Amino acid sequence: MMKACSVPVPGRAMVLAAGMGVRMRPLTDAIPKPLVRVCGKALIDHVLDRLAATGVETAVVNVHHLADLMERHLAGRKAPHIVISDERAELLDTGGGVIKALPYLGVAPFFHINSDSIWIDGVRPNLIRLAEAFDVARMDGLLLLAAASSSIGYAGRGDFAMAADGPLRRRGEREVVPFVYAGAAILAPALFAESPRGRFSLNLLFDRAIATGRLHGLRLEGTWMHVGTLEAIGAAEAAIAGADDRGQEDREWTKGAVPRTEERNCDTVDDPAARLA
């Protein structure tokens, strides 16, 4: 059960699920990347289940690549309520996709999350922590940031440096910075004021907010997994399986029993066909 939040949690979320998944070919020739399975569950269901547990009532999901498969899969969900933002005619990128979906998202701040963004929470759920830390008076966006050095499947030089009180700056061309964007945020509709129309990257608006000191970060507690390639899936499953085992041992020690080895909730899978949702 999700732990209580001391402030209201956004009731709506934007889930980005329209990309082509090029780096996961050949799997994504047959299915959209959000339907690739990790630990027996489609990537997008990891995200939607987390949103539902947090209290999100409506998730707007954009679709483009193999959109019919996405819609059929999502039709079976009971929570959160799914609204489709259809980009079949034109893939609008991370910024244009949100602009198209804004009429469904309302006038309040909303969760914004990549459909392949998965992590293992620490003591408290990170989406709850985001909701508690977001301050619309000071922020147009609050990004969940993972430590680049300890993230699973990430080998880059980081995305952002963060000041002690939260404001972000971009990594310089030759710089290494501590944090990578974990693909989850709370965004205010004000971030999208006077935005371009059509296809554009959300990074354009992030940079504008950085210039005014209104893009902040919150460090993720737990372990973030960058599931961008076929190889990264196995690493993510191993991390989740390890967390499952540790959690089982903790529960058994609490009960006074000696921990035992049981079947894992998440076994690694070598056959690519088993990744198909």
C-alpha positions as CSV (number, residue, x, y, z in Angstrom):
1,M,0.0,0.0,0.0
2,M,1.3,3.5,-0.9
3,K,2.4,5.6,2.1
4,A,0.4,8.7,2.8
5,C,1.6,12.0,1.3
6,S,1.6,15.2,3.3
7,V,0.3,17.3,0.3
8,P,-2.1,16.6,-2.5
9,V,-0.7,14.4,-5.2
10,P,-1.3,15.4,-8.8
11,G,-4.4,13.6,-10.1
12,R,-3.2,13.4,-13.7
13,A,-0.1,12.2,-15.5
14,M,1.4,12.4,-19.0
15,V,3.1,9.2,-20.0
16,L,5.3,9.4,-23.1
17,A,4.9,6.2,-25.1
18,A,5.0,7.3,-28.8
19,G,8.7,6.8,-29.5
20,M,10.1,4.4,-32.1
21,G,12.4,2.4,-29.8
22,V,15.2,2.2,-32.3
23,R,17.8,1.0,-29.9
24,M,15.7,-2.0,-28.9
25,R,15.3,-3.5,-32.4
26,P,14.5,-6.1,-33.4
27,L,12.0,-6.4,-30.6
28,T,10.5,-3.1,-31.4
29,D,9.9,-4.1,-35.0
30,A,7.1,-6.2,-33.7
31,I,5.9,-4.3,-30.6
32,P,6.3,-0.7,-29.3
33,K,9.0,-0.3,-26.7
34,P,6.5,0.4,-23.9
35,L,5.2,-3.2,-24.3
36,V,8.6,-4.9,-23.9
37,R,8.5,-7.0,-20.8
38,V,10.8,-6.6,-17.8
39,C,10.2,-9.2,-15.1
40,G,7.2,-10.5,-16.9
41,K,5.4,-7.1,-17.1
42,A,5.3,-4.5,-19.9
43,L,7.4,-1.5,-19.2
44,I,4.4,0.8,-19.4
45,D,2.6,-1.3,-16.8
46,H,5.4,-0.8,-14.4
47,V,4.9,3.0,-14.8
48,L,1.1,2.9,-14.7
49,D,1.0,0.6,-11.7
50,R,3.3,3.1,-9.8
51,L,1.1,6.0,-10.8
52,A,-2.1,4.2,-9.7
53,A,-0.5,3.4,-6.3
54,T,0.5,7.0,-5.9
55,G,-3.1,8.1,-6.4
56,V,-3.1,9.3,-10.0
57,E,-6.6,9.0,-11.4
58,T,-6.0,9.7,-15.1
59,A,-3.0,9.0,-17.3
60,V,-2.7,10.6,-20.7
61,V,-0.7,8.2,-23.0
62,N,0.6,9.4,-26.4
63,V,0.9,6.8,-29.1
64,H,2.5,6.6,-32.6
65,H,4.6,3.6,-33.3
66,L,2.4,0.5,-33.6
67,A,-0.3,2.5,-32.0
68,D,-3.1,-0.1,-32.4
69,L,-1.1,-2.6,-30.3
70,M,-0.6,0.1,-27.6
71,E,-4.3,0.9,-27.5
72,R,-5.4,-2.7,-27.3
73,H,-3.0,-3.3,-24.4
74,L,-4.1,-0.3,-22.5
75,A,-7.8,-1.0,-23.0
76,G,-7.5,-3.8,-20.4
77,R,-6.4,-1.5,-17.6
78,K,-8.7,-0.5,-14.8
79,A,-6.5,2.1,-13.1
80,P,-5.5,4.8,-13.7
81,H,-8.1,5.8,-16.3
82,I,-6.3,6.0,-19.7
83,V,-6.8,8.8,-22.2
84,I,-5.1,8.3,-25.5
85,S,-3.3,11.2,-27.2
86,D,-3.1,10.1,-30.8
87,E,0.1,11.0,-32.7
88,R,-0.4,8.5,-35.6
89,A,-0.3,11.3,-38.1
90,E,2.9,13.0,-36.8
91,L,5.3,12.1,-34.1
92,L,5.6,15.3,-32.0
93,D,8.6,14.6,-29.8
94,T,8.7,15.1,-26.1
95,G,7.6,18.8,-26.1
96,G,5.1,18.8,-28.9
97,G,3.5,15.6,-27.5
98,V,2.7,17.4,-24.2
99,I,1.3,20.5,-26.0
100,K,-1.1,18.2,-27.9
101,A,-2.2,16.5,-24.7
102,L,-2.5,19.7,-22.5
103,P,-6.3,19.9,-23.0
104,Y,-6.5,16.4,-21.2
105,L,-4.1,17.4,-18.5
106,G,-6.0,20.4,-17.0
107,V,-4.7,23.5,-15.3
108,A,-2.9,21.9,-12.3
109,P,0.6,20.6,-12.2
110,F,0.9,17.0,-13.4
111,F,3.2,14.0,-13.4
112,H,5.3,13.7,-16.5
113,I,6.9,10.3,-16.9
114,N,8.6,8.2,-19.6
115,S,7.0,4.9,-20.3
116,D,10.3,3.1,-19.9
117,S,11.3,4.8,-16.6
118,I,11.6,2.2,-13.9
119,W,13.4,2.3,-10.5
120,I,13.5,0.6,-7.1
121,D,12.2,2.9,-4.5
122,G,14.0,3.6,-1.3
123,V,12.3,4.0,2.1
124,R,9.7,6.3,0.7
125,P,8.1,6.3,-2.8
126,N,9.9,8.8,-5.1
127,L,6.7,10.0,-6.7
128,I,5.3,10.9,-3.3
129,R,8.6,12.7,-2.5
130,L,8.2,14.7,-5.8
131,A,4.7,15.8,-4.8
132,E,5.9,16.9,-1.4
133,A,8.8,18.8,-2.8
134,F,7.1,20.6,-5.7
135,D,6.4,24.3,-5.1
136,V,4.6,26.0,-7.9
137,A,5.6,29.4,-6.5
138,R,9.3,28.6,-7.2
139,M,9.2,26.0,-9.9
140,D,7.8,25.3,-13.3
141,G,9.3,21.9,-13.2
142,L,10.7,19.5,-10.6
143,L,12.8,16.6,-12.2
144,L,13.6,13.3,-10.5
145,L,17.4,12.9,-10.8
146,A,19.4,9.7,-10.3
147,A,23.0,9.5,-9.3
148,A,24.8,8.8,-12.7
149,S,27.5,6.8,-11.0
150,S,25.3,4.2,-9.4
151,S,22.4,3.9,-12.0
152,I,21.9,0.5,-13.7
153,G,22.5,0.5,-17.5
154,Y,23.8,4.1,-17.7
155,A,27.3,5.0,-18.8
156,G,27.1,8.6,-19.7
157,R,28.5,11.8,-18.2
158,G,25.3,13.0,-16.5
159,D,22.7,15.6,-17.5
160,F,22.6,18.1,-14.7
161,A,24.4,19.7,-11.8
162,M,22.1,20.7,-8.9
163,A,22.5,23.5,-6.4
164,A,22.0,22.8,-2.7
165,D,18.6,24.3,-2.8
166,G,17.5,22.5,-6.0
167,P,18.0,24.7,-9.1
168,L,19.6,22.9,-12.0
169,R,22.1,23.7,-14.6
170,R,23.1,21.7,-17.7
171,R,26.3,19.8,-18.1
172,G,29.0,21.6,-20.0
173,E,30.4,20.2,-23.2
174,R,33.5,18.6,-21.5
175,E,32.1,18.3,-18.0
176,V,31.0,15.3,-16.0
177,V,28.1,16.1,-13.6
178,P,26.5,14.0,-10.8
179,F,22.9,13.6,-12.0
180,V,21.0,12.0,-14.8
181,Y,17.3,12.7,-15.5
182,A,15.4,9.6,-14.4
183,G,12.5,10.3,-16.7
184,A,9.9,11.4,-14.1
185,A,8.9,14.9,-13.1
186,I,6.1,17.2,-12.0
187,L,5.5,20.0,-14.5
188,A,3.3,23.1,-14.2
189,P,1.2,24.1,-17.2
190,A,3.0,27.5,-17.0
191,L,6.1,25.7,-18.4
192,F,4.4,25.4,-21.7
193,A,3.3,29.1,-22.1
194,E,4.3,30.6,-25.5
195,S,5.7,27.2,-26.6
196,P,6.3,26.3,-30.3
197,R,3.7,24.3,-32.1
198,G,4.3,21.0,-33.9
199,R,7.3,18.8,-33.2
200,F,9.9,20.0,-30.7
201,S,11.9,18.7,-27.7
202,L,10.9,19.3,-24.1
203,N,14.6,20.3,-23.5
204,L,13.8,23.6,-25.2
205,L,11.4,24.4,-22.3
206,F,13.7,22.9,-19.7
207,D,16.5,25.3,-20.8
208,R,14.2,28.2,-20.7
209,A,13.2,27.3,-17.1
210,I,16.8,26.9,-16.1
211,A,17.6,30.4,-17.3
212,T,15.0,31.8,-14.9
213,G,15.9,29.5,-12.0
214,R,12.5,27.7,-12.2
215,L,13.7,24.1,-13.1
216,H,14.6,22.2,-10.0
217,G,15.7,18.7,-9.1
218,L,15.1,16.1,-6.5
219,R,17.5,13.2,-5.9
220,L,16.0,9.8,-6.4
221,E,16.2,7.6,-3.3
222,G,16.8,4.0,-4.4
223,T,18.1,2.6,-7.7
224,W,17.2,3.9,-11.2
225,M,17.5,1.6,-14.2
226,H,18.1,3.0,-17.7
227,V,16.3,0.4,-19.9
228,G,17.4,1.7,-23.3
229,T,18.8,-1.4,-24.9
230,L,18.2,-5.2,-25.0
231,E,21.3,-5.7,-22.9
232,A,20.0,-3.3,-20.2
233,I,16.9,-5.4,-19.7
234,G,18.9,-8.2,-18.2
235,A,20.7,-5.8,-15.9
236,A,17.4,-4.3,-14.7
237,E,15.9,-7.7,-14.1
238,A,18.9,-8.7,-12.0
239,A,18.6,-5.6,-9.9
240,I,14.9,-6.0,-9.3
241,A,15.4,-9.7,-8.5
242,G,18.1,-8.8,-6.0
243,A,15.8,-6.2,-4.4
244,D,13.0,-8.9,-4.2
245,D,15.3,-11.3,-2.4
246,R,16.5,-8.7,0.1
247,G,12.9,-7.7,0.8
248,Q,12.0,-11.3,1.4
249,E,14.9,-11.7,3.8
250,D,14.0,-8.6,5.7
251,R,10.4,-9.8,6.1
252,E,11.6,-13.2,7.3
253,W,14.1,-11.7,9.8
254,T,11.3,-9.5,11.1
255,K,9.2,-12.6,11.8
256,G,12.2,-14.2,13.5
257,A,12.7,-16.8,10.8
258,V,15.9,-17.7,9.1
259,P,15.9,-16.3,5.5
260,R,15.5,-19.0,2.8
261,T,15.9,-19.0,-0.9
262,E,12.7,-18.9,-2.8
263,E,11.6,-18.5,-6.4
264,R,12.2,-14.9,-7.4
265,N,9.4,-12.6,-8.4
266,C,11.7,-11.5,-11.3
267,D,13.8,-14.1,-13.1
268,T,16.0,-13.1,-15.9
269,V,15.0,-14.2,-19.4
270,D,17.4,-15.1,-22.2
271,D,14.9,-15.6,-25.0
272,P,14.0,-12.3,-26.7
273,A,10.6,-13.6,-27.7
274,A,9.7,-13.8,-24.0
275,R,10.0,-10.0,-23.9
276,L,6.9,-9.6,-26.1
277,A,3.9,-8.3,-24.1
